[in-house]
Amino acid sequence: MRKNKAILLILFFSINTIAYSQGNLKLEKQIASLYDLNDSLLRIWRADINGCKRERVLIVDSLLANKYIIGMPEKVFLLLFGNPEVYNPEGILTYGIGFTFCDGANKKTEDATGKELVVFIDEGKILRYGFDLID
């Protein structure tokens, strides 16, 4: 009887966890649409750690054209784009884009070349963003 209760408890928590994560995905989609961002492209962005898969390159043009990102709260930006590769406490986030020469752990090597998305934050909101070429 005790074993059955344990199994039911595990099943209950598993179902709740799945329902919670599906609810979060739905919420992320809704938030992304408020800022005119494509949820499937954001998933590609988050999966391309440090830009080593070179898939973030597909999203660059739509980011440059998006005027709704300016003024976006930092927490919303982090929810949609994931944690940056570099977080400067002075309010600068850096994301790698299309780097060459990455190691097996998706870390750029010293001789890597590519671009970085640099996001400037002021008072908890996106002030400006742009791309910086790294040689």
N, CA, C and O atoms as a GROMACS GRO file, in nm:
protein
  540
    1MET      N    1   0.082  -0.119   0.000
    1MET     CA    2   0.000   0.000   0.000
    1MET      C    3   0.087   0.127   0.000
    1MET      O    4   0.059   0.223  -0.071
    2ARG      N    5   0.193   0.125   0.081
    2ARG     CA    6   0.284   0.239   0.088
    2ARG      C    7   0.353   0.262  -0.047
    2ARG      O    8   0.375   0.376  -0.087
    3LYS      N    9   0.386   0.154  -0.116
    3LYS     CA   10   0.451   0.162  -0.246
    3LYS      C   11   0.356   0.228  -0.348
    3LYS      O   12   0.399   0.308  -0.431
    4ASN      N   13   0.228   0.194  -0.342
    4ASN     CA   14   0.129   0.253  -0.432
    4ASN      C   15   0.115   0.403  -0.409
    4ASN      O   16   0.101   0.479  -0.505
    5LYS      N   17   0.119   0.445  -0.283
    5LYS     CA   18   0.110   0.588  -0.252
    5LYS      C   19   0.231   0.662  -0.309
    5LYS      O   20   0.217   0.772  -0.362
    6ALA      N   21   0.347   0.602  -0.296
    6ALA     CA   22   0.468   0.665  -0.349
    6ALA      C   23   0.460   0.679  -0.500
    6ALA      O   24   0.498   0.782  -0.556
    7ILE      N   25   0.412   0.576  -0.566
    7ILE     CA   26   0.398   0.581  -0.712
    7ILE      C   27   0.297   0.687  -0.752
    7ILE      O   28   0.321   0.762  -0.847
    8LEU      N   29   0.185   0.695  -0.681
    8LEU     CA   30   0.084   0.796  -0.711
    8LEU      C   31   0.139   0.938  -0.688
    8LEU      O   32   0.109   1.029  -0.765
    9LEU      N   33   0.218   0.955  -0.584
    9LEU     CA   34   0.278   1.085  -0.556
    9LEU      C   35   0.374   1.126  -0.667
    9LEU      O   36   0.372   1.240  -0.713
   10ILE      N   37   0.457   1.034  -0.710
   10ILE     CA   38   0.551   1.060  -0.819
   10ILE      C   39   0.476   1.095  -0.947
   10ILE      O   40   0.512   1.188  -1.018
   11LEU      N   41   0.371   1.020  -0.976
   11LEU     CA   42   0.289   1.044  -1.095
   11LEU      C   43   0.225   1.182  -1.087
   11LEU      O   44   0.224   1.256  -1.185
   12PHE      N   45   0.171   1.217  -0.971
   12PHE     CA   46   0.108   1.347  -0.950
   12PHE      C   47   0.205   1.461  -0.976
   12PHE      O   48   0.173   1.555  -1.049
   13PHE      N   49   0.326   1.454  -0.917
   13PHE     CA   50   0.425   1.559  -0.936
   13PHE      C   51   0.474   1.565  -1.080
   13PHE      O   52   0.502   1.674  -1.131
   14SER      N   53   0.485   1.451  -1.145
   14SER     CA   54   0.527   1.450  -1.286
   14SER      C   55   0.425   1.520  -1.374
   14SER      O   56   0.462   1.598  -1.462
   15ILE      N   57   0.298   1.492  -1.352
   15ILE     CA   58   0.192   1.555  -1.432
   15ILE      C   59   0.189   1.705  -1.407
   15ILE      O   60   0.174   1.783  -1.501
   16ASN      N   61   0.204   1.745  -1.281
   16ASN     CA   62   0.205   1.888  -1.249
   16ASN      C   63   0.323   1.959  -1.313
   16ASN      O   64   0.311   2.072  -1.361
   17THR      N   65   0.439   1.894  -1.312
   17THR     CA   66   0.558   1.954  -1.372
   17THR      C   67   0.539   1.972  -1.522
   17THR      O   68   0.574   2.077  -1.576
   18ILE      N   69   0.484   1.872  -1.589
   18ILE     CA   70   0.459   1.881  -1.733
   18ILE      C   71   0.358   1.991  -1.762
   18ILE      O   72   0.378   2.071  -1.854
   19ALA      N   73   0.250   1.996  -1.685
   19ALA     CA   74   0.148   2.099  -1.706
   19ALA      C   75   0.206   2.238  -1.683
   19ALA      O   76   0.175   2.332  -1.757
   20TYR      N   77   0.291   2.253  -1.581
   20TYR     CA   78   0.353   2.382  -1.552
   20TYR      C   79   0.444   2.424  -1.667
   20TYR      O   80   0.440   2.540  -1.709
   21SER      N   81   0.526   2.332  -1.717
   21SER     CA   82   0.617   2.368  -1.825
   21SER      C   83   0.541   2.402  -1.953
   21SER      O   84   0.582   2.492  -2.026
   22GLN      N   85   0.432   2.332  -1.981
   22GLN     CA   86   0.352   2.364  -2.099
   22GLN      C   87   0.286   2.500  -2.083
   22GLN      O   88   0.272   2.575  -2.180
   23GLY      N   89   0.245   2.532  -1.960
   23GLY     CA   90   0.188   2.664  -1.933
   23GLY      C   91   0.291   2.773  -1.954
   23GLY      O   92   0.258   2.879  -2.007
   24ASN      N   93   0.415   2.748  -1.913
   24ASN     CA   94   0.523   2.845  -1.933
   24ASN      C   95   0.551   2.866  -2.081
   24ASN      O   96   0.572   2.979  -2.124
   25LEU      N   97   0.550   2.758  -2.159
   25LEU     CA   98   0.573   2.772  -2.303
   25LEU      C   99   0.465   2.856  -2.367
   25LEU      O  100   0.494   2.939  -2.454
   26LYS      N  101   0.342   2.837  -2.325
   26LYS     CA  102   0.231   2.915  -2.379
   26LYS      C  103   0.248   3.062  -2.342
   26LYS      O  104   0.226   3.151  -2.424
   27LEU      N  105   0.287   3.087  -2.218
   27LEU     CA  106   0.310   3.224  -2.172
   27LEU      C  107   0.425   3.288  -2.249
   27LEU      O  108   0.415   3.404  -2.289
   28GLU      N  109   0.534   3.214  -2.270
   28GLU     CA  110   0.647   3.266  -2.347
   28GLU      C  111   0.605   3.303  -2.488
   28GLU      O  112   0.648   3.405  -2.542
   29LYS      N  113   0.520   3.220  -2.550
   29LYS     CA  114   0.471   3.249  -2.685
   29LYS      C  115   0.392   3.379  -2.686
   29LYS      O  116   0.408   3.462  -2.776
   30GLN      N  117   0.306   3.397  -2.585
   30GLN     CA  118   0.224   3.517  -2.578
   30GLN      C  119   0.311   3.641  -2.557
   30GLN      O  120   0.289   3.744  -2.620
   31ILE      N  121   0.410   3.630  -2.470
   31ILE     CA  122   0.499   3.744  -2.446
   31ILE      C  123   0.579   3.775  -2.572
   31ILE      O  124   0.595   3.892  -2.609
   32ALA      N  125   0.629   3.671  -2.638
   32ALA     CA  126   0.705   3.692  -2.762
   32ALA      C  127   0.621   3.765  -2.866
   32ALA      O  128   0.670   3.855  -2.934
   33SER      N  129   0.495   3.727  -2.879
   33SER     CA  130   0.409   3.791  -2.978
   33SER      C  131   0.383   3.938  -2.944
   33SER      O  132   0.364   4.020  -3.034
   34LEU      N  133   0.381   3.972  -2.816
   34LEU     CA  134   0.364   4.114  -2.776
   34LEU      C  135   0.477   4.200  -2.830
   34LEU      O  136   0.458   4.318  -2.860
   35TYR      N  137   0.595   4.141  -2.842
   35TYR     CA  138   0.713   4.214  -2.890
   35TYR      C  139   0.745   4.180  -3.035
   35TYR      O  140   0.856   4.206  -3.082
   36ASP      N  141   0.649   4.124  -3.106
   36ASP     CA  142   0.662   4.091  -3.247
   36ASP      C  143   0.783   4.001  -3.274
   36ASP      O  144   0.856   4.020  -3.370
   37LEU      N  145   0.801   3.902  -3.185
   37LEU     CA  146   0.910   3.805  -3.199
   37LEU      C  147   0.852   3.667  -3.228
   37LEU      O  148   0.748   3.630  -3.174
   38ASN      N  149   0.918   3.593  -3.313
   38ASN     CA  150   0.875   3.460  -3.352
   38ASN      C  151   0.925   3.358  -3.249
   38ASN      O  152   1.046   3.347  -3.226
   39ASP      N  153   0.832   3.286  -3.188
   39ASP     CA  154   0.869   3.191  -3.082
   39ASP      C  155   0.961   3.080  -3.132
   39ASP      O  156   1.052   3.039  -3.060
   40SER      N  157   0.939   3.032  -3.252
   40SER     CA  158   1.025   2.924  -3.303
   40SER      C  159   1.168   2.974  -3.326
   40SER      O  160   1.264   2.899  -3.304
   41LEU      N  161   1.184   3.098  -3.369
   41LEU     CA  162   1.318   3.154  -3.386
   41LEU      C  163   1.385   3.174  -3.250
   41LEU      O  164   1.506   3.156  -3.238
   42LEU      N  165   1.307   3.211  -3.150
   42LEU     CA  166   1.365   3.227  -3.016
   42LEU      C  167   1.412   3.093  -2.959
   42LEU      O  168   1.512   3.088  -2.888
   43ARG      N  169   1.339   2.986  -2.990
   43ARG     CA  170   1.383   2.853  -2.945
   43ARG      C  171   1.515   2.815  -3.012
   43ARG      O  172   1.603   2.757  -2.948
   44ILE      N  173   1.529   2.848  -3.140
   44ILE     CA  174   1.655   2.823  -3.211
   44ILE      C  175   1.766   2.904  -3.145
   44ILE      O  176   1.876   2.853  -3.123
   45TRP      N  177   1.737   3.029  -3.113
   45TRP     CA  178   1.835   3.117  -3.048
   45TRP      C  179   1.884   3.056  -2.917
   45TRP      O  180   2.004   3.044  -2.894
   46ARG      N  181   1.789   3.015  -2.832
   46ARG     CA  182   1.827   2.962  -2.700
   46ARG      C  183   1.903   2.831  -2.711
   46ARG      O  184   1.987   2.801  -2.625
   47ALA      N  185   1.876   2.753  -2.814
   47ALA     CA  186   1.944   2.624  -2.831
   47ALA      C  187   2.086   2.639  -2.887
   47ALA      O  188   2.168   2.548  -2.873
   48ASP      N  189   2.114   2.752  -2.950
   48ASP     CA  190   2.245   2.774  -3.012
   48ASP      C  191   2.338   2.844  -2.913
   48ASP      O  192   2.362   2.964  -2.923
   49ILE      N  193   2.388   2.770  -2.819
   49ILE     CA  194   2.472   2.824  -2.712
   49ILE      C  195   2.599   2.886  -2.770
   49ILE      O  196   2.670   2.823  -2.848
   50ASN      N  197   2.625   3.009  -2.730
   50ASN     CA  198   2.741   3.086  -2.777
   50ASN      C  199   2.742   3.109  -2.928
   50ASN      O  200   2.841   3.158  -2.982
   51GLY      N  201   2.635   3.075  -2.997
   51GLY     CA  202   2.632   3.093  -3.142
   51GLY      C  203   2.720   2.995  -3.217
   51GLY      O  204   2.751   3.016  -3.334
   52CYS      N  205   2.761   2.887  -3.149
   52CYS     CA  206   2.856   2.792  -3.210
   52CYS      C  207   2.793   2.706  -3.319
   52CYS      O  208   2.864   2.656  -3.406
   53LYS      N  209   2.662   2.688  -3.317
   53LYS     CA  210   2.596   2.611  -3.424
   53LYS      C  211   2.571   2.698  -3.546
   53LYS      O  212   2.531   2.649  -3.652
   54ARG      N  213   2.594   2.827  -3.531
   54ARG     CA  214   2.575   2.926  -3.636
   54ARG      C  215   2.430   2.939  -3.680
   54ARG      O  216   2.402   2.981  -3.793
   55GLU      N  217   2.337   2.903  -3.592
   55GLU     CA  218   2.194   2.915  -3.624
   55GLU      C  219   2.139   3.052  -3.584
   55GLU      O  220   2.038   3.095  -3.638
   56ARG      N  221   2.204   3.118  -3.491
   56ARG     CA  222   2.159   3.252  -3.451
   56ARG      C  223   2.171   3.351  -3.566
   56ARG      O  224   2.103   3.454  -3.568
   57VAL      N  225   2.257   3.319  -3.662
   57VAL     CA  226   2.275   3.405  -3.778
   57VAL      C  227   2.142   3.421  -3.853
   57VAL      O  228   2.118   3.525  -3.914
   58LEU      N  229   2.055   3.319  -3.847
   58LEU     CA  230   1.926   3.324  -3.914
   58LEU      C  231   1.833   3.430  -3.855
   58LEU      O  232   1.739   3.474  -3.921
   59ILE      N  233   1.859   3.471  -3.733
   59ILE     CA  234   1.768   3.558  -3.660
   59ILE      C  235   1.815   3.703  -3.661
   59ILE      O  236   1.739   3.794  -3.626
   60VAL      N  237   1.937   3.727  -3.699
   60VAL     CA  238   1.998   3.859  -3.690
   60VAL      C  239   1.915   3.966  -3.760
   60VAL      O  240   1.888   4.071  -3.701
   61ASP      N  241   1.874   3.943  -3.883
   61ASP     CA  242   1.801   4.045  -3.959
   61ASP      C  243   1.669   4.083  -3.891
   61ASP      O  244   1.633   4.200  -3.885
   62SER      N  245   1.597   3.983  -3.841
   62SER     CA  246   1.470   4.014  -3.777
   62SER      C  247   1.490   4.090  -3.646
   62SER      O  248   1.406   4.171  -3.608
   63LEU      N  249   1.600   4.064  -3.576
   63LEU     CA  250   1.629   4.138  -3.454
   63LEU      C  251   1.662   4.284  -3.485
   63LEU      O  252   1.614   4.375  -3.417
   64LEU      N  253   1.743   4.306  -3.587
   64LEU     CA  254   1.779   4.443  -3.624
   64LEU      C  255   1.656   4.524  -3.665
   64LEU      O  256   1.648   4.644  -3.640
   65ALA      N  257   1.561   4.458  -3.729
   65ALA     CA  258   1.441   4.526  -3.778
   65ALA      C  259   1.336   4.546  -3.668
   65ALA      O  260   1.244   4.626  -3.684
   66ASN      N  261   1.348   4.474  -3.558
   66ASN     CA  262   1.246   4.480  -3.453
   66ASN      C  263   1.263   4.606  -3.367
   66ASN      O  264   1.365   4.623  -3.301
   67LYS      N  265   1.163   4.692  -3.369
   67LYS     CA  266   1.168   4.817  -3.292
   67LYS      C  267   1.106   4.802  -3.154
   67LYS      O  268   1.114   4.894  -3.073
   68TYR      N  269   1.044   4.687  -3.126
   68TYR     CA  270   0.974   4.667  -2.999
   68TYR      C  271   1.067   4.622  -2.886
   68TYR      O  272   1.029   4.624  -2.769
   69ILE      N  273   1.188   4.583  -2.921
   69ILE     CA  274   1.281   4.535  -2.818
   69ILE      C  275   1.329   4.650  -2.729
   69ILE      O  276   1.351   4.632  -2.609
   70ILE      N  277   1.344   4.769  -2.788
   70ILE     CA  278   1.384   4.886  -2.709
   70ILE      C  279   1.274   4.913  -2.606
   70ILE      O  280   1.156   4.922  -2.639
   71GLY      N  281   1.315   4.924  -2.481
   71GLY     CA  282   1.220   4.947  -2.373
   71GLY      C  283   1.168   4.820  -2.307
   71GLY      O  284   1.098   4.826  -2.206
   72MET      N  285   1.202   4.704  -2.366
   72MET     CA  286   1.159   4.576  -2.308
   72MET      C  287   1.225   4.559  -2.171
   72MET      O  288   1.344   4.587  -2.156
   73PRO      N  289   1.150   4.514  -2.071
   73PRO     CA  290   1.212   4.487  -1.941
   73PRO      C  291   1.321   4.380  -1.953
   73PRO      O  292   1.307   4.283  -2.028
   74GLU      N  293   1.428   4.399  -1.878
   74GLU     CA  294   1.541   4.306  -1.882
   74GLU      C  295   1.497   4.162  -1.852
   74GLU      O  296   1.541   4.069  -1.918
   75LYS      N  297   1.410   4.144  -1.754
   75LYS     CA  298   1.365   4.009  -1.717
   75LYS      C  299   1.289   3.943  -1.831
   75LYS      O  300   1.302   3.822  -1.851
   76VAL      N  301   1.211   4.019  -1.904
   76VAL     CA  302   1.139   3.964  -2.020
   76VAL      C  303   1.240   3.925  -2.128
   76VAL      O  304   1.228   3.818  -2.188
   77PHE      N  305   1.338   4.011  -2.153
   77PHE     CA  306   1.441   3.982  -2.252
   77PHE      C  307   1.513   3.852  -2.217
   77PHE      O  308   1.534   3.767  -2.304
   78LEU      N  309   1.551   3.836  -2.091
   78LEU     CA  310   1.621   3.714  -2.048
   78LEU      C  311   1.531   3.592  -2.059
   78LEU      O  312   1.579   3.483  -2.091
   79LEU      N  313   1.403   3.607  -2.032
   79LEU     CA  314   1.309   3.496  -2.048
   79LEU      C  315   1.303   3.451  -2.193
   79LEU      O  316   1.304   3.331  -2.222
   80LEU      N  317   1.297   3.547  -2.284
   80LEU     CA  318   1.283   3.514  -2.426
   80LEU      C  319   1.413   3.468  -2.491
   80LEU      O  320   1.412   3.375  -2.572
   81PHE      N  321   1.525   3.532  -2.458
   81PHE     CA  322   1.652   3.503  -2.524
   81PHE      C  323   1.745   3.413  -2.444
   81PHE      O  324   1.847   3.367  -2.496
   82GLY      N  325   1.712   3.387  -2.319
   82GLY     CA  326   1.797   3.304  -2.235
   82GLY      C  327   1.911   3.385  -2.177
   82GLY      O  328   1.928   3.503  -2.208
   83ASN      N  329   1.989   3.321  -2.094
   83ASN     CA  330   2.102   3.389  -2.029
   83ASN      C  331   2.210   3.422  -2.132
   83ASN      O  332   2.237   3.343  -2.222
   84PRO      N  333   2.272   3.538  -2.116
   84PRO     CA  334   2.379   3.576  -2.209
   84PRO      C  335   2.506   3.498  -2.180
   84PRO      O  336   2.522   3.440  -2.072
   85GLU      N  337   2.595   3.496  -2.276
   85GLU     CA  338   2.724   3.432  -2.254
   85GLU      C  339   2.808   3.515  -2.157
   85GLU      O  340   2.884   3.462  -2.077
   86VAL      N  341   2.791   3.646  -2.166
   86VAL     CA  342   2.862   3.737  -2.075
   86VAL      C  343   2.760   3.835  -2.019
   86VAL      O  344   2.684   3.898  -2.093
   87TYR      N  345   2.760   3.847  -1.886
   87TYR     CA  346   2.672   3.944  -1.819
   87TYR      C  347   2.760   4.041  -1.742
   87TYR      O  348   2.824   4.004  -1.643
   88ASN      N  349   2.762   4.165  -1.787
   88ASN     CA  350   2.840   4.268  -1.722
   88ASN      C  351   2.750   4.339  -1.621
   88ASN      O  352   2.641   4.384  -1.658
   89PRO      N  353   2.792   4.350  -1.495
   89PRO     CA  354   2.707   4.413  -1.394
   89PRO      C  355   2.673   4.559  -1.423
   89PRO      O  356   2.583   4.616  -1.360
   90GLU      N  357   2.743   4.620  -1.516
   90GLU     CA  358   2.712   4.758  -1.554
   90GLU      C  359   2.594   4.766  -1.650
   90GLU      O  360   2.563   4.873  -1.702
   91GLY      N  361   2.528   4.653  -1.676
   91GLY     CA  362   2.411   4.652  -1.762
   91GLY      C  363   2.439   4.622  -1.908
   91GLY      O  364   2.374   4.678  -1.996
   92ILE      N  365   2.534   4.536  -1.933
   92ILE     CA  366   2.566   4.497  -2.070
   92ILE      C  367   2.557   4.345  -2.081
   92ILE      O  368   2.625   4.273  -2.008
   93LEU      N  369   2.472   4.298  -2.172
   93LEU     CA  370   2.458   4.154  -2.200
   93LEU      C  371   2.525   4.126  -2.334
   93LEU      O  372   2.512   4.205  -2.427
   94THR      N  373   2.595   4.013  -2.345
   94THR     CA  374   2.661   3.978  -2.469
   94THR      C  375   2.625   3.835  -2.508
   94THR      O  376   2.638   3.742  -2.428
   95TYR      N  377   2.578   3.819  -2.632
   95TYR     CA  378   2.542   3.688  -2.689
   95TYR      C  379   2.626   3.663  -2.813
   95TYR      O  380   2.638   3.752  -2.898
   96GLY      N  381   2.684   3.545  -2.824
   96GLY     CA  382   2.761   3.509  -2.943
   96GLY      C  383   2.670   3.475  -3.060
   96GLY      O  384   2.562   3.419  -3.042
   97ILE      N  385   2.717   3.511  -3.181
   97ILE     CA  386   2.640   3.482  -3.303
   97ILE      C  387   2.736   3.430  -3.409
   97ILE      O  388   2.827   3.502  -3.451
   98GLY      N  389   2.716   3.309  -3.452
   98GLY     CA  390   2.790   3.256  -3.566
   98GLY      C  391   2.939   3.244  -3.547
   98GLY      O  392   3.015   3.275  -3.640
   99PHE      N  393   2.984   3.202  -3.432
   99PHE     CA  394   3.127   3.190  -3.409
   99PHE      C  395   3.184   3.068  -3.480
   99PHE      O  396   3.122   2.962  -3.489
  100THR      N  397   3.306   3.088  -3.531
  100THR     CA  398   3.383   2.976  -3.584
  100THR      C  399   3.474   2.929  -3.472
  100THR      O  400   3.496   3.002  -3.375
  101PHE      N  401   3.526   2.814  -3.484
  101PHE     CA  402   3.622   2.759  -3.388
  101PHE      C  403   3.566   2.750  -3.246
  101PHE      O  404   3.615   2.815  -3.154
  102CYS      N  405   3.464   2.668  -3.230
  102CYS     CA  406   3.410   2.638  -3.098
  102CYS      C  407   3.458   2.501  -3.056
  102CYS      O  408   3.482   2.414  -3.139
  103ASP      N  409   3.472   2.483  -2.927
  103ASP     CA  410   3.513   2.351  -2.880
  103ASP      C  411   3.390   2.262  -2.862
  103ASP      O  412   3.278   2.304  -2.894
  104GLY      N  413   3.408   2.142  -2.814
  104GLY     CA  414   3.299   2.045  -2.799
  104GLY      C  415   3.194   2.087  -2.699
  104GLY      O  416   3.082   2.035  -2.702
  105ALA      N  417   3.226   2.178  -2.611
  105ALA     CA  418   3.132   2.224  -2.508
  105ALA      C  419   3.063   2.355  -2.549
  105ALA      O  420   3.011   2.427  -2.464
  106ASN      N  421   3.063   2.385  -2.679
  106ASN     CA  422   3.003   2.508  -2.732
  106ASN      C  423   3.061   2.634  -2.670
  106ASN      O  424   2.988   2.731  -2.644
  107LYS      N  425   3.189   2.634  -2.647
  107LYS     CA  426   3.260   2.753  -2.600
  107LYS      C  427   3.350   2.799  -2.713
  107LYS      O  428   3.417   2.718  -2.777
  108LYS      N  429   3.350   2.930  -2.737
  108LYS     CA  430   3.437   2.978  -2.843
  108LYS      C  431   3.583   2.968  -2.799
  108LYS      O  432   3.615   2.989  -2.682
  109THR      N  433   3.668   2.936  -2.892
  109THR     CA  434   3.810   2.925  -2.863
  109THR      C  435   3.874   3.063  -2.877
  109THR      O  436   3.810   3.158  -2.923
  110GLU      N  437   3.999   3.074  -2.837
  110GLU     CA  438   4.069   3.203  -2.842
  110GLU      C  439   4.080   3.259  -2.983
  110GLU      O  440   4.080   3.381  -3.002
  111ASP      N  441   4.088   3.172  -3.083
  111ASP     CA  442   4.102   3.219  -3.221
  111ASP      C  443   3.969   3.224  -3.296
  111ASP      O  444   3.967   3.230  -3.419
  112ALA      N  445   3.859   3.222  -3.221
  112ALA     CA  446   3.726   3.226  -3.283
  112ALA      C  447   3.697   3.363  -3.341
  112ALA      O  448   3.739   3.466  -3.287
  113THR      N  449   3.624   3.363  -3.452
  113THR     CA  450   3.577   3.488  -3.511
  113THR      C  451   3.426   3.479  -3.524
  113THR      O  452   3.370   3.369  -3.535
  114GLY      N  453   3.360   3.591  -3.523
  114GLY     CA  454   3.215   3.594  -3.536
  114GLY      C  455   3.162   3.728  -3.490
  114GLY      O  456   3.236   3.826  -3.480
  115LYS      N  457   3.034   3.732  -3.462
  115LYS     CA  458   2.970   3.853  -3.415
  115LYS      C  459   2.912   3.829  -3.277
  115LYS      O  460   2.890   3.716  -3.235
  116GLU      N  461   2.888   3.939  -3.207
  116GLU     CA  462   2.821   3.932  -3.079
  116GLU      C  463   2.707   4.033  -3.078
  116GLU      O  464   2.720   4.145  -3.127
  117LEU      N  465   2.595   3.990  -3.022
  117LEU     CA  466   2.486   4.083  -2.995
  117LEU      C  467   2.515   4.145  -2.860
  117LEU      O  468   2.529   4.074  -2.760
  118VAL      N  469   2.525   4.277  -2.856
  118VAL     CA  470   2.552   4.349  -2.732
  118VAL      C  471   2.426   4.427  -2.697
  118VAL      O  472   2.377   4.507  -2.777
  119VAL      N  473   2.376   4.403  -2.576
  119VAL     CA  474   2.252   4.464  -2.530
  119VAL      C  475   2.284   4.554  -2.411
  119VAL      O  476   2.346   4.510  -2.314
  120PHE      N  477   2.243   4.679  -2.420
  120PHE     CA  478   2.267   4.775  -2.313
  120PHE      C  479   2.138   4.797  -2.235
  120PHE      O  480   2.032   4.822  -2.293
  121ILE      N  481   2.149   4.788  -2.103
  121ILE     CA  482   2.033   4.799  -2.015
  121ILE      C  483   2.049   4.921  -1.926
  121ILE      O  484   2.157   4.949  -1.874
  122ASP      N  485   1.939   4.994  -1.911
  122ASP     CA  486   1.939   5.108  -1.821
  122ASP      C  487   1.808   5.106  -1.743
  122ASP      O  488   1.700   5.097  -1.801
  123GLU      N  489   1.818   5.113  -1.612
  123GLU     CA  490   1.702   5.111  -1.523
  123GLU      C  491   1.610   4.991  -1.550
  123GLU      O  492   1.488   5.003  -1.547
  124GLY      N  493   1.672   4.876  -1.576
  124GLY     CA  494   1.597   4.752  -1.593
  124GLY      C  495   1.529   4.733  -1.726
  124GLY      O  496   1.448   4.642  -1.742
  125LYS      N  497   1.559   4.819  -1.824
  125LYS     CA  498   1.498   4.808  -1.957
  125LYS      C  499   1.604   4.816  -2.065
  125LYS      O  500   1.711   4.873  -2.045
  126ILE      N  501   1.572   4.757  -2.180
  126ILE     CA  502   1.664   4.757  -2.292
  126ILE      C  503   1.674   4.900  -2.347
  126ILE      O  504   1.575   4.959  -2.391
  127LEU      N  505   1.794   4.954  -2.343
  127LEU     CA  506   1.819   5.089  -2.390
  127LEU      C  507   1.852   5.089  -2.539
  127LEU      O  508   1.797   5.168  -2.616
  128ARG      N  509   1.943   4.999  -2.578
  128ARG     CA  510   1.981   4.984  -2.719
  128ARG      C  511   2.052   4.850  -2.734
  128ARG      O  512   2.092   4.788  -2.636
  129TYR      N  513   2.067   4.808  -2.858
  129TYR     CA  514   2.137   4.684  -2.887
  129TYR      C  515   2.194   4.691  -3.027
  129TYR      O  516   2.144   4.763  -3.114
  130GLY      N  517   2.300   4.613  -3.048
  130GLY     CA  518   2.361   4.612  -3.180
  130GLY      C  519   2.461   4.498  -3.188
  130GLY      O  520   2.475   4.420  -3.094
  131PHE      N  521   2.529   4.491  -3.300
  131PHE     CA  522   2.620   4.381  -3.324
  131PHE      C  523   2.763   4.430  -3.330
  131PHE      O  524   2.793   4.535  -3.387
  132ASP      N  525   2.848   4.352  -3.270
  132ASP     CA  526   2.990   4.387  -3.260
  132ASP      C  527   3.068   4.274  -3.325
  132ASP      O  528   3.054   4.158  -3.288
  133LEU      N  529   3.151   4.309  -3.424
  133LEU     CA  530   3.232   4.208  -3.494
  133LEU      C  531   3.356   4.177  -3.411
  133LEU      O  532   3.430   4.268  -3.372
  134ILE      N  533   3.379   4.048  -3.386
  134ILE     CA  534   3.495   4.004  -3.309
  134ILE      C  535   3.593   3.940  -3.406
  134ILE      O  536   3.558   3.846  -3.478
  135ASP      N  537   3.717   3.989  -3.408
  135ASP     CA  538   3.821   3.927  -3.494
  135ASP      C  539   3.925   3.862  -3.404
  135ASP      O  540   4.021   3.804  -3.454
   0.00000   0.00000   0.00000
